[in-house]
Amino acid sequence: MSFELTMLAASCVLCLVQIVVSSHAASLQRGYRWTASSRDAEVPPLTGVAGRLERALRNFLETFPVFVAAVFLVHVPGRESALSEWGAGLYFSARLVYFPLYAAGVPLLRSLVWNTAFVGIILLLLASVWP
């Protein structure tokens, strides 16, 4: 398996971890009765760490489809290169660091890490067209 696909698989695992952690935090705040309910009633937004975990997950889910597409744009035509490896590695590493930074409420560094992940996607897209 290529490095890019390995980073994609690792990102899938990271996504599942974020789903479980943020869902558990929401259940702790809202109660397991709410978790098991139909969730038809309006609920107040999550606060504190639970709210930050939910927002971090939402943020991950906004960039992840683009990362998946970028990996496939490199992998399918066989355009893997050092550039695409850097891109995939940057994306995964930054997303791995971003989640705990967001949960801890670290403001500026979190934004820099988000931008690092974004640069990773750009590198992958460049690798898909760069000779």
Buried (B, 14 or more C-beta within 10 A) or exposed (E): EBBBBBBBEBBEEBBEEBEEBBBEBBBEBBEEEBEEEEEEEEEEEBEEBBBBBBBBBEBBEEBBEBBEBBBBBBBEEEBBBEBBBBBBBBBBBBBBBBBEBBBEEBEEEBEEBBEBBBBBBEBBBBBBEEE
